[in-house]
Amino acid sequence: MGNFKEINQRAQKNTGRIQETQKDFMSAFKKLQKEGYKANALDEKTKEFVALTYAIADKCEGCIGNHVNKLVKLGASREEISDIVVVSIVMGGGPASVYGGKALEAYDEAVSE
C-alpha cells in the first residue's frame, strides 16, 4: 500500500467492524492494551519499540502506522526506527486485530455484491 494515514484509517475502521459484533471482547482487549503499554519496568517508548518490532516482522501495515505515530509523539528519531527495522528483520511476530478486521471487510464486500 504506502499511504499510512489511509492505512491507519482503514485499520481503525476494520477494528471497528470487530467492535460492532464483539463489544465485550474488544473492550477487554483495549483495556489489556492500555495496561500493557503503561510505563512500568520499561517506559512507554521502549514498549512501543517492542510493538513496532512485531508489527514489522508480521507485516501488519496498520500496526506499523499506529506504533510509528505513537513513537513520533514519544520523541523517537529516524535512527531509532531504523534500528528497530534491523531487529525486526532478524526476528518475526504476530498481531491479528487488523487482519481480523480485514477478514470482516472481505466478508462485507462479498455479501454486498
RAPE-V997698 format. One record per residue. SS is DSSP state (hx for helix, st for strand, lp for the rest). Layout:
BEGIN
ss = (SS	SS)
END
This chain:
BEGIN
ss = (lp	lp	lp	hx	hx	hx	hx	hx	hx	hx	hx	hx	hx	hx	hx	hx	hx	hx	hx	hx	hx	lp	hx	hx	hx	hx	hx	hx	hx	hx	hx	hx	hx	hx	hx	hx	hx	lp	lp	lp	lp	lp	lp	hx	hx	hx	hx	hx	hx	hx	hx	hx	hx	hx	hx	hx	hx	lp	lp	lp	hx	hx	hx	hx	hx	hx	hx	hx	hx	hx	hx	hx	hx	lp	lp	lp	lp	hx	hx	hx	hx	hx	hx	hx	hx	hx	hx	hx	hx	hx	lp	lp	lp	lp	lp	lp	hx	hx	hx	hx	hx	hx	hx	hx	hx	hx	hx	hx	hx	hx	hx	hx	lp)
END
